[in-house]
Amino acid sequence: MTLSSSSRAARTWQEEAGRVARGIRRRVLEHILRNNGGYMSQACSSAETLAALYTRIMNLGPSQAPMVPLPFPGVPGPGNTGYFTGAAYNGAKRSDLDRFFLSPAHYALVLYAALIETGRMAEAGLAQFNQDGASVEMIGAEHSPGMEVMTGSLGQGLSQALGVALARQRRGDTGRTWVYMSDGEFHEGQTWEAFALMHHYQMDKVGIYVDVNGQCCDGKMESVLELGDLKARLEAFGARVFAVDGHDLDALAAPAALEPDGRPLVVLALTDPARGVEPLRKNAPKLHYLRFKNEDERQLYASILSELG
Protein backbone atom coordinates (compact mmCIF):
# COMPACT_ATOMS: atom_id res chain seq x y z
CA MET A 1 0.00 0.00 0.00
CA THR A 2 1.24 3.50 -0.81
CA LEU A 3 0.25 6.75 0.86
CA SER A 4 -1.86 9.41 -0.78
CA SER A 5 -0.09 12.57 -1.93
CA SER A 6 -1.71 14.56 0.91
CA SER A 7 -0.46 12.04 3.48
CA ARG A 8 3.04 12.26 2.03
CA ALA A 9 2.94 16.06 2.14
CA ALA A 10 2.27 15.95 5.89
CA ARG A 11 5.59 14.17 6.47
CA THR A 12 9.08 15.62 6.36
CA TRP A 13 11.06 14.28 3.44
CA GLN A 14 13.24 12.32 5.87
CA GLU A 15 10.16 10.63 7.38
CA GLU A 16 8.83 9.83 3.94
CA ALA A 17 12.19 8.51 2.75
CA GLY A 18 12.49 6.39 5.89
CA ARG A 19 9.07 4.90 5.20
CA VAL A 20 10.08 4.17 1.60
CA ALA A 21 13.34 2.52 2.71
CA ARG A 22 11.54 0.25 5.18
CA GLY A 23 8.97 -0.56 2.51
CA ILE A 24 11.69 -1.51 0.04
CA ARG A 25 13.23 -4.02 2.43
CA ARG A 26 9.84 -5.40 3.42
CA ARG A 27 8.59 -5.87 -0.16
CA VAL A 28 11.81 -7.52 -1.29
CA LEU A 29 11.80 -9.85 1.71
CA GLU A 30 8.12 -10.70 1.13
CA HIS A 31 8.91 -11.57 -2.47
CA ILE A 32 11.87 -13.74 -1.47
CA LEU A 33 9.75 -15.59 1.09
CA ARG A 34 7.12 -16.32 -1.57
CA ASN A 35 9.65 -17.40 -4.18
CA ASN A 36 12.39 -18.99 -2.05
CA GLY A 37 15.08 -16.75 -3.44
CA GLY A 38 16.16 -13.27 -4.41
CA TYR A 39 18.61 -10.41 -4.11
CA MET A 40 18.15 -9.52 -0.45
CA SER A 41 21.51 -7.95 0.40
CA GLN A 42 21.05 -5.44 -2.41
CA ALA A 43 17.80 -4.24 -0.82
CA CYS A 44 19.43 -4.09 2.61
CA SER A 45 22.28 -1.89 1.41
CA SER A 46 20.52 0.32 -1.16
CA ALA A 47 17.15 1.08 0.45
CA GLU A 48 18.02 4.48 1.93
CA THR A 49 19.91 5.63 -1.16
CA LEU A 50 17.08 4.82 -3.55
CA ALA A 51 14.57 6.29 -1.10
CA ALA A 52 16.56 9.53 -0.89
CA LEU A 53 16.94 9.69 -4.66
CA TYR A 54 13.22 9.26 -5.33
CA THR A 55 11.88 11.42 -2.51
CA ARG A 56 14.45 14.22 -2.30
CA ILE A 57 17.36 14.26 -4.70
CA MET A 58 15.97 13.70 -8.17
CA ASN A 59 13.70 16.18 -9.93
CA LEU A 60 11.43 13.76 -11.76
CA GLY A 61 8.02 14.37 -13.23
CA PRO A 62 5.07 12.11 -12.37
CA SER A 63 5.04 8.65 -13.92
CA GLN A 64 3.73 8.50 -17.48
CA ALA A 65 3.42 4.70 -17.48
CA PRO A 66 0.57 2.29 -16.65
CA MET A 67 0.41 1.50 -12.95
CA VAL A 68 0.35 -2.22 -13.82
CA PRO A 69 3.20 -2.81 -16.29
CA LEU A 70 2.33 -3.94 -19.80
CA PRO A 71 3.62 -7.26 -21.16
CA PHE A 72 6.94 -7.47 -22.97
CA PRO A 73 6.40 -5.62 -26.27
CA GLY A 74 8.87 -7.66 -28.29
CA VAL A 75 12.29 -6.63 -29.50
CA PRO A 76 12.61 -3.12 -30.96
CA GLY A 77 12.48 -2.75 -34.70
CA PRO A 78 10.82 -0.83 -37.53
CA GLY A 79 7.86 -3.21 -37.53
CA ASN A 80 7.22 -3.07 -33.78
CA THR A 81 5.13 0.04 -33.26
CA GLY A 82 4.18 -0.99 -29.71
CA TYR A 83 7.71 -1.09 -28.35
CA PHE A 84 8.44 0.89 -25.17
CA THR A 85 11.07 1.31 -22.48
CA GLY A 86 10.51 1.57 -18.74
CA ALA A 87 11.73 5.17 -18.61
CA ALA A 88 8.18 6.55 -18.41
CA TYR A 89 7.94 5.37 -14.78
CA ASN A 90 10.51 8.08 -14.03
CA GLY A 91 8.45 10.80 -15.72
CA ALA A 92 8.57 12.65 -19.01
CA LYS A 93 11.84 13.23 -20.86
CA ARG A 94 11.81 17.00 -20.55
CA SER A 95 14.85 19.26 -20.79
CA ASP A 96 14.25 20.67 -17.30
CA LEU A 97 13.70 17.31 -15.59
CA ASP A 98 16.19 14.73 -14.38
CA ARG A 99 16.78 11.29 -15.85
CA PHE A 100 17.65 8.15 -13.89
CA PHE A 101 19.68 5.08 -14.88
CA LEU A 102 20.05 1.93 -12.79
CA SER A 103 23.35 0.37 -13.79
CA PRO A 104 23.43 -2.93 -11.77
CA ALA A 105 20.42 -4.58 -13.42
CA HIS A 106 20.21 -7.30 -10.76
CA TYR A 107 18.94 -4.58 -8.37
CA ALA A 108 15.72 -4.55 -10.43
CA LEU A 109 13.49 -5.96 -7.68
CA VAL A 110 14.73 -3.21 -5.36
CA LEU A 111 13.91 -0.61 -8.00
CA TYR A 112 10.39 -2.04 -8.51
CA ALA A 113 9.83 -1.86 -4.74
CA ALA A 114 10.97 1.79 -4.76
CA LEU A 115 8.56 2.58 -7.60
CA ILE A 116 5.69 0.99 -5.66
CA GLU A 117 6.54 2.77 -2.42
CA THR A 118 6.65 6.14 -4.20
CA GLY A 119 3.33 5.59 -6.01
CA ARG A 120 4.81 5.13 -9.49
CA MET A 121 3.85 1.48 -9.95
CA ALA A 122 1.08 -0.74 -8.60
CA GLU A 123 1.85 -3.52 -6.15
CA ALA A 124 0.10 -5.91 -8.54
CA GLY A 125 2.98 -5.45 -10.94
CA LEU A 126 5.23 -7.64 -8.79
CA ALA A 127 3.01 -10.62 -9.59
CA GLN A 128 4.56 -10.49 -13.08
CA PHE A 129 8.12 -10.68 -11.75
CA ASN A 130 10.26 -13.04 -13.85
CA GLN A 131 7.21 -14.49 -15.61
CA ASP A 132 7.27 -15.49 -19.28
CA GLY A 133 6.01 -12.65 -21.43
CA ALA A 134 6.26 -10.04 -18.68
CA SER A 135 8.28 -6.84 -18.73
CA VAL A 136 8.99 -7.04 -14.98
CA GLU A 137 12.29 -8.87 -15.44
CA MET A 138 14.41 -10.38 -12.66
CA ILE A 139 17.47 -8.77 -14.28
CA GLY A 140 16.12 -5.42 -15.41
CA ALA A 141 15.96 -4.84 -19.15
CA GLU A 142 15.25 -1.63 -21.07
CA HIS A 143 11.51 -2.42 -21.17
CA SER A 144 11.34 -3.07 -17.41
CA PRO A 145 9.72 -0.49 -15.08
CA GLY A 146 12.16 2.28 -14.22
CA MET A 147 14.76 1.16 -16.77
CA GLU A 148 15.66 3.15 -19.86
CA VAL A 149 18.51 1.16 -21.41
CA MET A 150 19.79 -2.42 -21.37
CA THR A 151 22.61 -2.12 -18.86
CA GLY A 152 23.66 -5.73 -19.34
CA SER A 153 26.54 -7.03 -17.26
CA LEU A 154 28.18 -4.76 -14.72
CA GLY A 155 30.04 -1.71 -15.98
CA GLN A 156 27.88 -0.85 -19.00
CA GLY A 157 25.12 1.30 -17.50
CA LEU A 158 27.34 4.27 -16.71
CA SER A 159 28.63 4.54 -20.29
CA GLN A 160 25.11 4.42 -21.72
CA ALA A 161 23.88 7.05 -19.27
CA LEU A 162 26.81 9.29 -20.23
CA GLY A 163 25.86 9.10 -23.87
CA VAL A 164 22.46 10.50 -22.95
CA ALA A 165 23.99 13.04 -20.56
CA LEU A 166 26.46 14.32 -23.16
CA ALA A 167 23.65 14.79 -25.69
CA ARG A 168 21.66 16.69 -23.07
CA GLN A 169 24.68 18.85 -22.23
CA ARG A 170 25.18 19.79 -25.89
CA ARG A 171 21.47 20.52 -26.23
CA GLY A 172 21.53 22.81 -23.20
CA ASP A 173 19.18 20.79 -20.97
CA THR A 174 19.04 22.02 -17.39
CA GLY A 175 17.96 18.68 -15.95
CA ARG A 176 20.54 16.39 -14.38
CA THR A 177 21.35 12.76 -15.18
CA TRP A 178 21.58 10.41 -12.20
CA VAL A 179 23.23 6.99 -12.24
CA TYR A 180 23.03 4.33 -9.54
CA MET A 181 25.97 1.91 -9.45
CA SER A 182 27.37 -0.91 -7.37
CA ASP A 183 30.97 -0.94 -6.17
CA GLY A 184 31.60 -4.16 -8.11
CA GLU A 185 31.39 -2.13 -11.30
CA PHE A 186 34.72 -0.52 -10.47
CA HIS A 187 36.32 -3.86 -11.30
CA GLU A 188 35.45 -3.06 -14.93
CA GLY A 189 37.74 -1.04 -17.19
CA GLN A 190 34.80 0.48 -19.01
CA THR A 191 33.83 2.30 -15.83
CA TRP A 192 37.17 4.09 -15.65
CA GLU A 193 36.98 5.00 -19.33
CA ALA A 194 33.61 6.62 -18.60
CA PHE A 195 35.13 8.71 -15.81
CA ALA A 196 37.89 9.86 -18.15
CA LEU A 197 35.22 11.00 -20.61
CA MET A 198 33.29 12.90 -17.93
CA HIS A 199 36.44 14.75 -16.92
CA HIS A 200 37.22 15.64 -20.53
CA TYR A 201 33.75 17.09 -21.19
CA GLN A 202 33.33 18.60 -17.68
CA MET A 203 30.03 16.80 -17.18
CA ASP A 204 28.92 18.35 -13.93
CA LYS A 205 25.22 17.62 -14.51
CA VAL A 206 25.95 13.94 -13.94
CA GLY A 207 25.44 12.60 -10.40
CA ILE A 208 26.48 9.07 -9.47
CA TYR A 209 25.50 7.20 -6.32
CA VAL A 210 27.49 4.05 -5.58
CA ASP A 211 26.40 1.25 -3.27
CA VAL A 212 29.69 0.51 -1.51
CA ASN A 213 28.62 -2.64 0.33
CA GLY A 214 31.91 -4.49 -0.20
CA GLN A 215 30.20 -7.46 -1.85
CA CYS A 216 30.10 -9.00 -5.30
CA CYS A 217 28.80 -12.29 -6.68
CA ASP A 218 31.99 -14.14 -5.69
CA GLY A 219 32.11 -12.84 -2.12
CA LYS A 220 34.02 -9.92 -0.64
CA MET A 221 35.27 -7.32 -3.09
CA GLU A 222 38.88 -7.48 -1.92
CA SER A 223 38.96 -11.25 -2.46
CA VAL A 224 38.30 -10.66 -6.16
CA LEU A 225 40.18 -7.42 -6.82
CA GLU A 226 41.32 -4.86 -4.27
CA LEU A 227 40.23 -1.34 -5.23
CA GLY A 228 42.32 0.49 -2.66
CA ASP A 229 41.26 4.05 -1.82
CA LEU A 230 38.29 4.38 -4.19
CA LYS A 231 37.65 8.02 -3.25
CA ALA A 232 41.23 9.01 -4.06
CA ARG A 233 41.20 7.07 -7.33
CA LEU A 234 38.00 8.75 -8.47
CA GLU A 235 39.33 12.17 -7.53
CA ALA A 236 42.42 11.42 -9.61
CA PHE A 237 40.04 10.86 -12.54
CA GLY A 238 38.58 14.33 -12.03
CA ALA A 239 35.44 13.52 -10.04
CA ARG A 240 34.01 15.44 -7.09
CA VAL A 241 33.68 12.68 -4.49
CA PHE A 242 31.95 12.36 -1.13
CA ALA A 243 32.02 9.26 1.05
CA VAL A 244 28.98 9.14 3.34
CA ASP A 245 27.04 6.80 5.59
CA GLY A 246 24.72 5.12 3.09
CA HIS A 247 21.97 4.73 5.69
CA ASP A 248 21.98 8.40 6.77
CA LEU A 249 19.38 10.21 4.67
CA ASP A 250 20.68 13.72 5.33
CA ALA A 251 24.25 12.68 4.53
CA LEU A 252 23.08 11.09 1.28
CA ALA A 253 21.15 14.16 0.15
CA ALA A 254 23.66 16.86 1.11
CA PRO A 255 26.18 16.46 -1.77
CA ALA A 256 23.41 16.66 -4.39
CA ALA A 257 22.40 20.10 -3.08
CA LEU A 258 25.81 21.63 -3.83
CA GLU A 259 26.26 23.88 -6.84
CA PRO A 260 27.93 22.07 -9.79
CA ASP A 261 31.61 22.98 -10.20
CA GLY A 262 32.63 21.44 -13.52
CA ARG A 263 33.20 17.95 -12.13
CA PRO A 264 30.85 14.95 -12.11
CA LEU A 265 29.46 14.28 -8.63
CA VAL A 266 30.09 10.90 -7.04
CA VAL A 267 28.58 9.88 -3.70
CA LEU A 268 30.10 6.73 -2.25
CA ALA A 269 27.33 5.37 -0.03
CA LEU A 270 29.09 3.17 2.53
CA THR A 271 26.48 0.54 3.33
CA ASP A 272 25.74 -2.60 5.32
CA PRO A 273 24.62 -5.54 3.13
CA ALA A 274 22.60 -7.03 6.00
CA ARG A 275 21.02 -3.81 7.36
CA GLY A 276 17.57 -4.61 8.75
CA VAL A 277 17.78 -8.36 8.08
CA GLU A 278 20.24 -9.64 10.68
CA PRO A 279 20.03 -13.40 9.85
CA LEU A 280 21.63 -12.60 6.50
CA ARG A 281 24.99 -12.01 8.19
CA LYS A 282 25.54 -15.71 8.79
CA ASN A 283 25.73 -16.27 5.03
CA ALA A 284 28.81 -14.05 4.72
CA PRO A 285 30.88 -13.81 2.63
CA LYS A 286 28.38 -15.18 0.09
CA LEU A 287 25.62 -12.58 0.30
CA HIS A 288 24.90 -11.99 -3.39
CA TYR A 289 21.74 -14.13 -3.58
CA LEU A 290 19.57 -15.55 -0.80
CA ARG A 291 17.96 -18.96 -1.09
CA PHE A 292 16.55 -20.76 1.93
CA LYS A 293 18.11 -24.10 2.86
CA ASN A 294 15.07 -25.38 4.76
CA GLU A 295 11.71 -24.35 6.22
CA ASP A 296 13.22 -23.40 9.58
CA GLU A 297 15.46 -20.88 7.89
CA ARG A 298 12.53 -19.53 5.91
CA GLN A 299 10.53 -19.05 9.11
CA LEU A 300 13.46 -17.23 10.68
CA TYR A 301 13.41 -14.69 7.86
CA ALA A 302 9.61 -14.50 8.00
CA SER A 303 9.86 -13.34 11.60
CA ILE A 304 11.75 -10.24 10.40
CA LEU A 305 8.76 -8.95 8.42
CA SER A 306 6.97 -7.55 11.46
CA GLU A 307 10.07 -5.52 12.33
CA LEU A 308 10.05 -3.99 8.85
CA GLY A 309 6.35 -3.18 8.85
C-alpha positions as CSV (number, residue, x, y, z in Angstrom):
1,M,0.0,0.0,0.0
2,T,1.2,3.5,-0.8
3,L,0.2,6.7,0.9
4,S,-1.9,9.4,-0.8
5,S,-0.1,12.6,-1.9
6,S,-1.7,14.6,0.9
7,S,-0.5,12.0,3.5
8,R,3.0,12.3,2.0
9,A,2.9,16.1,2.1
10,A,2.3,15.9,5.9
11,R,5.6,14.2,6.5
12,T,9.1,15.6,6.4
13,W,11.1,14.3,3.4
14,Q,13.2,12.3,5.9
15,E,10.2,10.6,7.4
16,E,8.8,9.8,3.9
17,A,12.2,8.5,2.7
18,G,12.5,6.4,5.9
19,R,9.1,4.9,5.2
20,V,10.1,4.2,1.6
21,A,13.3,2.5,2.7
22,R,11.5,0.2,5.2
23,G,9.0,-0.6,2.5
24,I,11.7,-1.5,0.0
25,R,13.2,-4.0,2.4
26,R,9.8,-5.4,3.4
27,R,8.6,-5.9,-0.2
28,V,11.8,-7.5,-1.3
29,L,11.8,-9.9,1.7
30,E,8.1,-10.7,1.1
31,H,8.9,-11.6,-2.5
32,I,11.9,-13.7,-1.5
33,L,9.8,-15.6,1.1
34,R,7.1,-16.3,-1.6
35,N,9.7,-17.4,-4.2
36,N,12.4,-19.0,-2.1
37,G,15.1,-16.8,-3.4
38,G,16.2,-13.3,-4.4
39,Y,18.6,-10.4,-4.1
40,M,18.1,-9.5,-0.4
41,S,21.5,-8.0,0.4
42,Q,21.1,-5.4,-2.4
43,A,17.8,-4.2,-0.8
44,C,19.4,-4.1,2.6
45,S,22.3,-1.9,1.4
46,S,20.5,0.3,-1.2
47,A,17.2,1.1,0.5
48,E,18.0,4.5,1.9
49,T,19.9,5.6,-1.2
50,L,17.1,4.8,-3.6
51,A,14.6,6.3,-1.1
52,A,16.6,9.5,-0.9
53,L,16.9,9.7,-4.7
54,Y,13.2,9.3,-5.3
55,T,11.9,11.4,-2.5
56,R,14.4,14.2,-2.3
57,I,17.4,14.3,-4.7
58,M,16.0,13.7,-8.2
59,N,13.7,16.2,-9.9
60,L,11.4,13.8,-11.8
61,G,8.0,14.4,-13.2
62,P,5.1,12.1,-12.4
63,S,5.0,8.7,-13.9
64,Q,3.7,8.5,-17.5
65,A,3.4,4.7,-17.5
66,P,0.6,2.3,-16.7
67,M,0.4,1.5,-12.9
68,V,0.4,-2.2,-13.8
69,P,3.2,-2.8,-16.3
70,L,2.3,-3.9,-19.8
71,P,3.6,-7.3,-21.2
72,F,6.9,-7.5,-23.0
73,P,6.4,-5.6,-26.3
74,G,8.9,-7.7,-28.3
75,V,12.3,-6.6,-29.5
76,P,12.6,-3.1,-31.0
77,G,12.5,-2.7,-34.7
78,P,10.8,-0.8,-37.5
79,G,7.9,-3.2,-37.5
80,N,7.2,-3.1,-33.8
81,T,5.1,0.0,-33.3
82,G,4.2,-1.0,-29.7
83,Y,7.7,-1.1,-28.4
84,F,8.4,0.9,-25.2
85,T,11.1,1.3,-22.5
86,G,10.5,1.6,-18.7
87,A,11.7,5.2,-18.6
88,A,8.2,6.5,-18.4
89,Y,7.9,5.4,-14.8
90,N,10.5,8.1,-14.0
91,G,8.4,10.8,-15.7
92,A,8.6,12.6,-19.0
93,K,11.8,13.2,-20.9
94,R,11.8,17.0,-20.5
95,S,14.8,19.3,-20.8
96,D,14.3,20.7,-17.3
97,L,13.7,17.3,-15.6
98,D,16.2,14.7,-14.4
99,R,16.8,11.3,-15.8
100,F,17.7,8.1,-13.9
101,F,19.7,5.1,-14.9
102,L,20.1,1.9,-12.8
103,S,23.4,0.4,-13.8
104,P,23.4,-2.9,-11.8
105,A,20.4,-4.6,-13.4
106,H,20.2,-7.3,-10.8
107,Y,18.9,-4.6,-8.4
108,A,15.7,-4.5,-10.4
109,L,13.5,-6.0,-7.7
110,V,14.7,-3.2,-5.4
111,L,13.9,-0.6,-8.0
112,Y,10.4,-2.0,-8.5
113,A,9.8,-1.9,-4.7
114,A,11.0,1.8,-4.8
115,L,8.6,2.6,-7.6
116,I,5.7,1.0,-5.7
117,E,6.5,2.8,-2.4
118,T,6.6,6.1,-4.2
119,G,3.3,5.6,-6.0
120,R,4.8,5.1,-9.5
121,M,3.9,1.5,-10.0
122,A,1.1,-0.7,-8.6
123,E,1.8,-3.5,-6.1
124,A,0.1,-5.9,-8.5
125,G,3.0,-5.4,-10.9
126,L,5.2,-7.6,-8.8
127,A,3.0,-10.6,-9.6
128,Q,4.6,-10.5,-13.1
129,F,8.1,-10.7,-11.8
130,N,10.3,-13.0,-13.8
131,Q,7.2,-14.5,-15.6
132,D,7.3,-15.5,-19.3
133,G,6.0,-12.7,-21.4
134,A,6.3,-10.0,-18.7
135,S,8.3,-6.8,-18.7
136,V,9.0,-7.0,-15.0
137,E,12.3,-8.9,-15.4
138,M,14.4,-10.4,-12.7
139,I,17.5,-8.8,-14.3
140,G,16.1,-5.4,-15.4
141,A,16.0,-4.8,-19.1
142,E,15.3,-1.6,-21.1
143,H,11.5,-2.4,-21.2
144,S,11.3,-3.1,-17.4
145,P,9.7,-0.5,-15.1
146,G,12.2,2.3,-14.2
147,M,14.8,1.2,-16.8
148,E,15.7,3.1,-19.9
149,V,18.5,1.2,-21.4
150,M,19.8,-2.4,-21.4
151,T,22.6,-2.1,-18.9
152,G,23.7,-5.7,-19.3
153,S,26.5,-7.0,-17.3
154,L,28.2,-4.8,-14.7
155,G,30.0,-1.7,-16.0
156,Q,27.9,-0.8,-19.0
157,G,25.1,1.3,-17.5
158,L,27.3,4.3,-16.7
159,S,28.6,4.5,-20.3
160,Q,25.1,4.4,-21.7
161,A,23.9,7.1,-19.3
162,L,26.8,9.3,-20.2
163,G,25.9,9.1,-23.9
164,V,22.5,10.5,-22.9
165,A,24.0,13.0,-20.6
166,L,26.5,14.3,-23.2
167,A,23.7,14.8,-25.7
168,R,21.7,16.7,-23.1
169,Q,24.7,18.8,-22.2
170,R,25.2,19.8,-25.9
171,R,21.5,20.5,-26.2
172,G,21.5,22.8,-23.2
173,D,19.2,20.8,-21.0
174,T,19.0,22.0,-17.4
175,G,18.0,18.7,-15.9
176,R,20.5,16.4,-14.4
177,T,21.3,12.8,-15.2
178,W,21.6,10.4,-12.2
179,V,23.2,7.0,-12.2
180,Y,23.0,4.3,-9.5
181,M,26.0,1.9,-9.5
182,S,27.4,-0.9,-7.4
183,D,31.0,-0.9,-6.2
184,G,31.6,-4.2,-8.1
185,E,31.4,-2.1,-11.3
186,F,34.7,-0.5,-10.5
187,H,36.3,-3.9,-11.3
188,E,35.5,-3.1,-14.9
189,G,37.7,-1.0,-17.2
190,Q,34.8,0.5,-19.0
191,T,33.8,2.3,-15.8
192,W,37.2,4.1,-15.6
193,E,37.0,5.0,-19.3
194,A,33.6,6.6,-18.6
195,F,35.1,8.7,-15.8
196,A,37.9,9.9,-18.2
197,L,35.2,11.0,-20.6
198,M,33.3,12.9,-17.9
199,H,36.4,14.7,-16.9
200,H,37.2,15.6,-20.5
201,Y,33.8,17.1,-21.2
202,Q,33.3,18.6,-17.7
203,M,30.0,16.8,-17.2
204,D,28.9,18.3,-13.9
205,K,25.2,17.6,-14.5
206,V,25.9,13.9,-13.9
207,G,25.4,12.6,-10.4
208,I,26.5,9.1,-9.5
209,Y,25.5,7.2,-6.3
210,V,27.5,4.0,-5.6
211,D,26.4,1.3,-3.3
212,V,29.7,0.5,-1.5
213,N,28.6,-2.6,0.3
214,G,31.9,-4.5,-0.2
215,Q,30.2,-7.5,-1.8
216,C,30.1,-9.0,-5.3
217,C,28.8,-12.3,-6.7
218,D,32.0,-14.1,-5.7
219,G,32.1,-12.8,-2.1
220,K,34.0,-9.9,-0.6
221,M,35.3,-7.3,-3.1
222,E,38.9,-7.5,-1.9
223,S,39.0,-11.3,-2.5
224,V,38.3,-10.7,-6.2
225,L,40.2,-7.4,-6.8
226,E,41.3,-4.9,-4.3
227,L,40.2,-1.3,-5.2
228,G,42.3,0.5,-2.7
229,D,41.3,4.1,-1.8
230,L,38.3,4.4,-4.2
231,K,37.6,8.0,-3.3
232,A,41.2,9.0,-4.1
233,R,41.2,7.1,-7.3
234,L,38.0,8.8,-8.5
235,E,39.3,12.2,-7.5
236,A,42.4,11.4,-9.6
237,F,40.0,10.9,-12.5
238,G,38.6,14.3,-12.0
239,A,35.4,13.5,-10.0
240,R,34.0,15.4,-7.1
241,V,33.7,12.7,-4.5
242,F,31.9,12.4,-1.1
243,A,32.0,9.3,1.1
244,V,29.0,9.1,3.3
245,D,27.0,6.8,5.6
246,G,24.7,5.1,3.1
247,H,22.0,4.7,5.7
248,D,22.0,8.4,6.8
249,L,19.4,10.2,4.7
250,D,20.7,13.7,5.3
251,A,24.2,12.7,4.5
252,L,23.1,11.1,1.3
253,A,21.1,14.2,0.2
254,A,23.7,16.9,1.1
255,P,26.2,16.5,-1.8
256,A,23.4,16.7,-4.4
257,A,22.4,20.1,-3.1
258,L,25.8,21.6,-3.8
259,E,26.3,23.9,-6.8
260,P,27.9,22.1,-9.8
261,D,31.6,23.0,-10.2
262,G,32.6,21.4,-13.5
263,R,33.2,17.9,-12.1
264,P,30.9,14.9,-12.1
265,L,29.5,14.3,-8.6
266,V,30.1,10.9,-7.0
267,V,28.6,9.9,-3.7
268,L,30.1,6.7,-2.3
269,A,27.3,5.4,0.0
270,L,29.1,3.2,2.5
271,T,26.5,0.5,3.3
272,D,25.7,-2.6,5.3
273,P,24.6,-5.5,3.1
274,A,22.6,-7.0,6.0
275,R,21.0,-3.8,7.4
276,G,17.6,-4.6,8.7
277,V,17.8,-8.4,8.1
278,E,20.2,-9.6,10.7
279,P,20.0,-13.4,9.9
280,L,21.6,-12.6,6.5
281,R,25.0,-12.0,8.2
282,K,25.5,-15.7,8.8
283,N,25.7,-16.3,5.0
284,A,28.8,-14.1,4.7
285,P,30.9,-13.8,2.6
286,K,28.4,-15.2,0.1
287,L,25.6,-12.6,0.3
288,H,24.9,-12.0,-3.4
289,Y,21.7,-14.1,-3.6
290,L,19.6,-15.5,-0.8
291,R,18.0,-19.0,-1.1
292,F,16.5,-20.8,1.9
293,K,18.1,-24.1,2.9
294,N,15.1,-25.4,4.8
295,E,11.7,-24.4,6.2
296,D,13.2,-23.4,9.6
297,E,15.5,-20.9,7.9
298,R,12.5,-19.5,5.9
299,Q,10.5,-19.1,9.1
300,L,13.5,-17.2,10.7
301,Y,13.4,-14.7,7.9
302,A,9.6,-14.5,8.0
303,S,9.9,-13.3,11.6
304,I,11.8,-10.2,10.4
305,L,8.8,-9.0,8.4
306,S,7.0,-7.6,11.5
307,E,10.1,-5.5,12.3
308,L,10.1,-4.0,8.8
309,G,6.3,-3.2,8.9
